[in-house]
Amino acid sequence: MGLDQYAGIKNYTYHYDIDDKHFSYTNVGPFEWRKHARLQEFMHRLYLEKTKQEASKDSKKKWVEVDGNLYPKEFGTLELTSENINKLEQAVLSRYKDYDCDGGFLWGHQSQEYDAGYYFEHDMKFIKTARKLLKKGLKVYYRESW
């Protein structure tokens, strides 16, 4: 359990093999991350901006209580603009220095500094690809999954 993240175009089909069996599923893609906490923090704040909700480091803004248990507040799929991609590039280049995450284990916050470096090239490749897709008139999305 935890955070899986996808970005790119809608209706991208992933293919993989396990024990000589072929599987596929459709999602936003072709980019994937697993518990990239600072990327999630960036996208979560972007979501709050786009929906005109108050952006806050207060973790209560990121969680919803159901039957006494706290769960991440999901936004699902978020459309990204060129301006959003430019802002993301600045965050990536700074190793997300302004996007410390207090989202907890499910977000992968315990390794967020390491992951900002680990995913650096992958993040930059996504940014380059996103710009190409947007120039072609295609829509680019980020999708979170718990």
ABEGO torsion letter per residue (X at the ends): XEBBBBBEBBGBBBBBBBGGBBBBBBBBOABBBBGBAAAAAAAAAAAAAAAGBBBBABAAAABBBBGGBBBBBBAEBBBBBAAAAAAAAAAAAAGGAAABBAAEAAAGAAAAAAAAAAAAAAAAAAAAAAAAAAAAGBBBBBBBBX
